[in-house]
């Protein structure tokens, strides 16, 4: 009888002792699981931060891509060639005929646009494009570039004392004209680079080369 009464008490004690350990173990597992979740979230955030930094680094590298500057310089030189032909021809005509500064500048600017567009259209027409499409491409590719270039080189010619009144045989005339082209080139290159980076300007012509 004594054995029969002690057994349930011992059994109850065993059950009570057994029930405490699973509860405590589950709590430990919960804590470990929480710590693991926090660690995983931190790693995910850190990984996203690294990806963001990598993306910014790529953008910075693209923003300083040497190829884009080389492309912009080539596009500006191409545009300058056409503008220079028209500009020089206009200055020669105006100076030879004794026209006023305004008439000479207008003639030079008009001829600069004509020859500037003409050089671009010649290359596009060689690709088998019809005349109407070639005109559209030339307008899209060169308009902004030629405007900037003409404003700069004519401003230099106006600012150099005596340049607009110098004769064709005067060194001042040709030196001032060369200086105006150099200044126009330096100013226009960043403009063309900005346009090319956005798929505009001479970037339109590249599809036809």
C-alpha positions in Angstrom: 0.0 0.0 0.0 2.8 2.3 0.8 4.4 1.7 -2.6 1.0 2.3 -4.3 0.7 5.8 -2.8 4.3 7.0 -3.4 4.2 6.0 -7.1 1.7 8.6 -8.3 3.6 11.3 -6.4 6.8 10.3 -8.0 5.0 10.1 -11.4 3.6 13.6 -10.9 7.0 14.9 -9.9 8.4 13.3 -13.0 5.7 14.8 -15.3 6.2 18.2 -13.7 9.9 18.0 -14.2 9.5 16.9 -17.8 7.0 19.6 -18.6 9.4 22.3 -17.5 12.2 21.4 -19.8 10.3 21.5 -23.1 8.9 24.9 -22.2 12.4 26.2 -21.5 13.8 24.6 -24.6 11.1 26.1 -26.8 11.9 29.5 -25.3 15.5 29.1 -26.2 14.6 28.1 -29.7 12.4 31.2 -30.0 15.2 33.4 -28.9 17.6 31.8 -31.3 15.1 32.1 -34.1 14.6 35.8 -33.3 18.3 36.4 -33.3 18.7 34.6 -36.6 15.9 36.6 -38.1 17.5 39.9 -36.9 20.9 38.7 -38.3 19.4 37.8 -41.6 17.6 41.1 -41.9 20.8 42.9 -41.1 22.6 40.9 -43.8 19.9 41.6 -46.3 20.0 45.3 -45.5 23.7 45.3 -45.7 23.6 43.5 -49.1 21.1 46.0 -50.4 23.3 48.8 -49.3 26.3 47.2 -51.1 24.2 46.8 -54.2 23.1 50.5 -54.0 26.8 51.6 -53.6 27.7 49.4 -56.6 25.0 50.9 -58.7 26.1 54.4 -57.7 29.7 53.5 -58.5 28.6 52.3 -61.9 26.7 55.5 -62.6 29.7 57.6 -61.6 31.9 55.5 -63.9 29.4 55.9 -66.8 29.2 59.7 -66.1 32.9 59.9 -66.7 33.2 57.5 -69.6 36.1 58.6 -71.7 34.4 57.1 -74.8 31.5 59.6 -74.5 34.0 62.5 -74.4 35.8 61.1 -77.5 32.4 60.7 -79.2 31.4 64.3 -78.3 34.7 65.7 -79.6 34.3 63.8 -82.9 30.8 65.0 -83.3 31.8 68.6 -82.5 34.7 68.4 -85.0 32.4 67.1 -87.7 30.0 70.0 -87.0 32.8 72.5 -86.8 34.0 71.5 -90.2 30.7 72.4 -91.9 30.3 75.5 -89.8 33.9 76.7 -90.6 33.4 76.3 -94.3 30.2 78.3 -94.2 31.6 80.8 -91.7 34.7 81.5 -93.7 32.9 81.7 -96.9 30.3 84.2 -95.4 33.1 86.3 -93.9 35.0 86.4 -97.2 31.9 87.4 -99.1 30.9 90.1 -96.6 34.4 91.5 -96.3 35.1 91.4 -100.0 31.9 93.2 -100.8 32.2 95.7 -98.0 29.0 94.7 -96.3 28.1 95.9 -92.8 28.9 93.7 -89.8 25.3 92.6 -89.5 25.0 91.6 -93.1 28.3 89.7 -93.0 27.3 87.8 -89.8 23.9 86.9 -91.1 25.5 85.5 -94.3 28.1 83.6 -92.4 25.5 82.1 -90.0 23.2 81.0 -92.9 26.1 79.4 -94.8 27.3 77.7 -91.6 23.9 76.0 -91.2 23.8 75.0 -94.9 27.2 73.4 -94.9 26.8 72.0 -91.4 23.6 70.2 -92.3 25.0 69.3 -95.7 27.9 67.3 -94.3 25.6 65.3 -92.0 23.1 64.7 -94.8 25.8 63.4 -97.1 26.8 60.7 -94.7 23.1 59.7 -94.0 22.2 59.6 -97.7 25.1 57.2 -98.3 23.3 54.8 -95.9 20.4 54.6 -98.4 18.1 57.0 -96.6 15.7 59.2 -98.6 16.2 62.9 -98.7 13.3 63.8 -96.4 14.6 61.4 -93.7 18.1 62.7 -94.2 16.9 66.3 -93.6 15.1 65.2 -90.4 18.2 63.4 -89.1 20.5 66.4 -89.9 18.1 68.8 -88.1 17.9 66.6 -85.0 21.7 66.0 -85.0 23.2 69.4 -85.7 20.7 72.2 -84.8 21.7 72.7 -81.1 25.4 72.2 -81.9 25.5 74.7 -84.7 23.5 77.3 -82.7 26.0 77.1 -79.8 28.9 77.2 -82.2 27.7 80.2 -84.2 26.9 82.2 -81.1 30.3 81.6 -79.6 32.5 82.2 -82.7 30.6 85.3 -83.9 30.7 86.7 -80.3 34.5 86.3 -80.3 34.8 88.0 -83.7 32.7 90.9 -82.4 34.7 91.1 -79.2 38.2 91.2 -80.8 38.9 94.8 -81.6 39.1 95.5 -85.3 38.5 91.9 -86.3 35.2 92.6 -88.2 36.8 95.5 -90.0 40.0 93.8 -91.0 40.6 92.9 -94.6 41.1 89.4 -96.0 44.8 90.1 -96.2 45.1 91.1 -92.6 46.5 88.6 -90.0 44.1 89.9 -87.4 41.1 88.7 -89.5 42.4 85.1 -89.8 43.8 85.0 -86.2 40.5 86.2 -84.8 38.6 83.6 -86.9 40.8 80.8 -85.8 40.4 81.9 -82.1 36.6 82.0 -82.5 36.6 78.4 -83.9 38.7 77.2 -81.0 36.5 78.8 -78.4 33.4 77.5 -80.1 34.8 73.9 -80.2 35.7 74.0 -76.4 32.2 75.2 -75.5 30.3 72.9 -77.8 32.0 69.6 -76.8 30.2 69.4 -73.4 26.9 70.4 -75.0 27.2 67.5 -77.6 28.3 65.1 -74.8 25.2 66.0 -72.8 23.0 65.5 -75.9 24.6 62.1 -76.9 24.2 60.8 -73.3 20.5 61.3 -73.7 20.2 59.7 -77.1 19.9 63.1 -78.9 22.2 65.2 -81.1 24.7 63.1 -83.0 23.5 60.0 -81.3 20.7 60.1 -83.9 23.3 59.8 -86.7 25.1 56.8 -85.3 22.3 54.4 -86.4 23.1 55.3 -90.0 26.9 54.6 -89.9 
